Amino acid sequence: MGQYKKFWYLLVAVLIGAFSILGYYGFEVYREAPPIPQQYVSESGEKVITHDDILHGQTAWQTTGGMQVGSVWGHGAYQAPDWTADWLHRELTNWLDITANQEFGKNFADLNDEQQTLLKARLTKEYRGSKVENGTVVLSNTRLAAMEKTAQYYISLYGDDPATKVTREHFAMKDNTLPDLQARKDLAKFFFWTAWTASAERPNTNASYTNNWPHEPLIITCQHQKTLFGLLQVWYSSLQVLVLWYGFGHSKNVKMKKNQQHLSSILSQNYNLPLLNVR
């Protein structure tokens, strides 16, 4: 025990340090969790989504198995899409098509490079710049139209609409995964909120509430920020690997030395074997 005493001290120190860091950042994750606004309203002030709508939608999602069917914020099963990333991309492409048709009379894919660049810049500004003010988020009429079109897809998918039956089969979802129509509408609002957190920038940063996840080039969320938390994660993970390698190598070295010392002691002993008289 005595010869390993310093290693026990090292183990205790590592455990204390590891769990201290884990506890601190666990608290930070809770404290810095994305906000659920009291309401989302139109430009005219009409209430569109409330805080309770989002919570009801979360409950509806949980009744379907939650992360057993697809994932949210990248956490869950993978036989279905990540609903956050899926909603966000669908809403963005709908916004682009709606705006392109309003201003140029054609879909976004049919525009020239200059027109596409212009609309993508406006899209990025609107989505990245979405802010909570006094518990309220104001949404443009174009975004509301894009949200409505996106919501219809999810209402269809979680129901028994024949138009999305093949998609349900691909996602291992049964017909009427969520039978109640109002529950499906609230579910869509919950998915929208998760996508909003993945696109709106956290105050005083250049990163979204999900640290620019998922990868979405349409609004430049693929440029991950070198935050202090991210750097600490890399440093701590690297330190763990180095400590593991050092500990393994050191233990092997100690064992080899002990074996060598034992062998040397055997070879250095002077054995006086009795002479055998053979007649």
C-alpha positions in Angstrom: 0.0 0.0 0.0 2.8 2.4 0.9 4.5 2.3 -2.5 1.2 3.2 -4.2 0.2 5.9 -1.7 1.0 8.8 -4.1 -1.0 7.2 -6.8 -4.0 7.0 -4.5 -3.6 10.7 -3.8 -3.4 11.4 -7.5 -6.6 9.4 -8.1 -8.5 11.2 -5.4 -7.3 14.6 -6.8 -8.4 13.6 -10.3 -11.8 12.5 -9.1 -12.4 15.6 -7.1 -11.3 17.8 -10.0 -13.4 15.9 -12.6 -16.6 15.9 -10.5 -16.0 19.6 -9.6 -15.8 20.5 -13.3 -18.8 18.3 -14.1 -20.9 19.9 -11.3 -19.9 23.4 -12.3 -20.8 23.0 -16.0 -23.9 21.0 -15.1 -25.1 24.1 -13.2 -24.0 26.4 -16.1 -26.0 24.3 -18.6 -29.1 24.6 -16.4 -28.5 28.4 -15.9 -27.8 29.1 -19.5 -30.6 26.9 -20.9 -32.4 28.4 -24.0 -35.3 30.6 -22.9 -38.9 29.8 -23.6 -40.5 33.2 -24.4 -43.8 34.0 -22.9 -45.2 34.6 -26.4 -44.4 34.8 -30.1 -46.4 37.5 -31.9 -46.9 38.8 -35.4 -45.8 42.2 -36.5 -49.3 43.5 -35.7 -49.0 42.2 -32.2 -51.3 39.2 -32.7 -50.3 36.3 -30.3 -49.2 33.2 -32.3 -47.5 30.9 -29.9 -47.5 31.0 -26.1 -45.2 29.6 -23.4 -47.8 27.0 -22.5 -48.2 26.0 -26.2 -44.6 25.0 -26.3 -44.8 23.0 -23.1 -47.9 21.3 -24.3 -46.1 20.4 -27.5 -43.2 19.0 -25.5 -45.6 16.8 -23.5 -47.2 15.7 -26.8 -43.8 14.8 -28.2 -43.0 12.8 -25.0 -46.2 10.8 -25.3 -45.0 9.5 -28.7 -41.8 8.1 -27.2 -39.8 11.4 -27.2 -36.3 10.7 -28.2 -37.1 7.1 -29.1 -38.5 8.5 -32.4 -36.0 10.9 -33.9 -34.0 13.4 -31.9 -34.2 16.9 -30.6 -31.0 19.1 -30.3 -29.1 16.0 -31.5 -30.1 13.8 -28.6 -32.2 10.7 -29.4 -32.7 7.8 -31.8 -31.6 8.0 -35.3 -34.2 6.0 -37.3 -36.0 9.3 -37.8 -34.5 12.8 -38.4 -33.4 15.2 -35.8 -36.6 17.3 -35.6 -34.7 20.5 -34.7 -32.5 20.3 -37.8 -35.3 19.1 -40.0 -37.7 21.8 -39.0 -35.1 24.5 -39.3 -34.1 23.6 -42.8 -37.7 23.2 -44.0 -38.7 26.5 -42.6 -35.7 28.3 -44.1 -36.3 26.9 -47.6 -40.0 27.7 -47.3 -39.1 31.3 -46.3 -36.7 31.6 -49.3 -39.4 30.2 -51.7 -42.1 32.5 -50.3 -39.9 35.6 -50.5 -38.6 34.7 -54.0 -42.1 34.3 -55.4 -43.2 37.5 -53.8 -40.3 39.6 -55.2 -39.2 37.8 -58.3 -42.2 35.5 -59.3 -40.2 32.3 -59.1 -38.9 29.8 -56.6 -35.6 30.4 -54.9 -33.8 27.6 -56.8 -34.6 29.4 -60.1 -33.1 32.7 -59.1 -29.6 33.8 -60.3 -26.6 33.9 -58.0 -27.0 37.6 -57.2 -30.6 37.2 -56.2 -30.0 34.2 -54.1 -27.2 35.8 -52.3 -29.4 38.8 -51.5 -32.2 36.7 -50.1 -29.9 34.5 -48.1 -28.3 37.6 -46.5 -31.8 38.8 -45.5 -32.7 35.4 -44.3 -29.6 35.2 -42.1 -30.2 38.7 -40.7 -33.8 37.9 -39.7 -33.2 34.5 -38.2 -29.9 35.1 -36.5 -31.2 38.5 -35.2 -34.4 37.1 -33.6 -34.5 38.4 -30.0 -36.5 38.1 -26.9 -37.7 41.5 -25.6 -39.7 41.5 -22.4 -40.6 37.9 -22.9 -41.8 38.4 -26.4 -40.5 37.5 -29.9 -41.8 39.3 -32.9 -42.1 37.3 -36.1 -42.4 38.7 -39.6 -45.3 37.8 -41.8 -43.0 35.9 -44.2 -41.7 33.8 -41.3 -45.2 33.1 -40.1 -46.1 31.8 -43.5 -43.0 29.7 -43.6 -43.8 28.3 -40.2 -47.4 27.5 -41.2 -46.3 25.6 -44.3 -43.7 23.7 -42.2 -46.2 22.9 -39.5 -48.6 21.3 -42.0 -45.9 18.7 -42.9 -45.5 17.6 -39.2 -49.3 17.6 -38.6 -49.6 15.3 -41.7 -46.6 13.2 -40.6 -47.8 12.5 -37.1 -51.4 11.8 -38.3 -52.6 9.3 -40.9 -52.4 11.4 -44.0 -51.7 9.0 -47.0 -49.4 11.7 -48.5 -46.8 11.0 -45.7 -47.4 7.3 -45.2 -44.2 6.2 -47.0 -42.2 8.7 -44.9 -43.7 7.3 -41.7 -42.7 3.8 -42.8 -39.1 5.1 -43.4 -39.1 6.6 -39.9 -40.6 3.5 -38.2 -43.7 5.6 -37.3 -47.2 4.1 -37.2 -50.2 5.8 -38.6 -51.7 8.3 -36.1 -48.6 8.4 -34.1 -50.3 11.4 -32.4 -54.0 11.0 -33.0 -55.2 14.3 -31.5 -55.1 17.2 -34.0 -54.5 19.9 -31.3 -51.7 17.8 -29.9 -50.1 17.7 -33.3 -50.4 21.5 -33.7 -48.8 22.0 -30.3 -46.1 19.4 -31.3 -45.3 21.6 -34.3 -44.9 24.6 -32.0 -42.5 22.8 -29.8 -40.4 21.7 -32.8 -40.5 25.3 -34.0 -39.2 26.5 -30.6 -36.3 24.1 -30.8 -35.4 25.3 -34.3 -35.7 28.9 -33.1 -33.1 28.3 -30.3 -30.8 26.8 -33.0 -30.9 29.9 -35.2 -31.4 32.9 -32.9 -28.1 34.3 -31.5 -27.6 34.2 -27.7 -27.3 37.9 -26.5 -23.8 39.3 -26.7 -22.4 36.4 -28.7 -22.1 35.3 -32.3 -23.4 31.9 -31.6 -27.0 30.5 -31.3 -28.4 29.1 -28.1 -27.2 25.7 -29.3 -23.7 27.0 -30.1 -24.4 27.1 -33.8 -25.7 23.5 -34.0 -26.9 22.1 -36.4 -24.9 22.6 -39.5 -27.1 24.9 -41.6 -25.2 26.8 -44.3 -28.3 28.8 -45.2 -27.9 30.9 -42.1 -24.2 30.2 -41.5 -24.6 28.1 -38.4 -21.8 25.8 -39.6 -19.2 28.3 -38.3 -18.7 27.0 -34.7 -17.5 29.5 -32.2 -14.3 29.1 -30.2 -16.1 29.7 -26.9 -14.3 29.3 -23.5 -16.6 26.4 -22.8 -15.6 24.7 -26.1 -11.9 25.2 -25.5 -12.2 23.8 -22.0 -14.0 20.7 -23.3 -11.1 20.1 -25.8 -8.5 20.7 -23.1 -10.2 18.5 -20.5 -10.7 15.7 -23.0 -7.1 15.9 -24.1 -5.9 15.9 -20.5 -8.0 12.7 -19.7 -6.4 10.9 -22.6 -2.9 12.0 -21.6 -3.4 11.0 -18.0 -4.8 7.6 -19.1 -1.7 7.0 -21.4 0.7 8.1 -18.6 -1.0 5.9 -16.0 -1.0 2.9 -18.3 2.6 3.4 -19.3 3.8 4.1 -15.8 2.1 1.0 -14.4 3.7 -1.2 -17.1 7.1 0.4 -16.4 6.8 -0.3 -12.6 5.8 -3.9 -13.3 8.7 -4.5 -15.6 11.1 -3.0 -13.1 9.8 -5.3 -10.4 10.1 -8.3 -12.6 13.7 -7.4 -13.5 14.6 -6.9 -9.9 13.1 -10.3 -9.0 14.9 -12.0 -11.8 18.2 -10.4 -10.8 17.8 -11.5 -7.2 17.2 -15.0 -8.3 20.3 -15.0 -10.6 22.5 -13.4 -8.0 21.8 -16.1 -5.4 24.5 -18.7 -4.8 22.9 -22.1 -4.8 25.1 -24.9 -3.3 23.8 -28.0 -4.9 24.9 -31.3 -3.3 27.0 -33.5 -5.4 25.5 -36.7 -6.5 27.6 -39.9 -6.3 26.6 -42.2 -9.0 27.9 -45.7 -8.6 
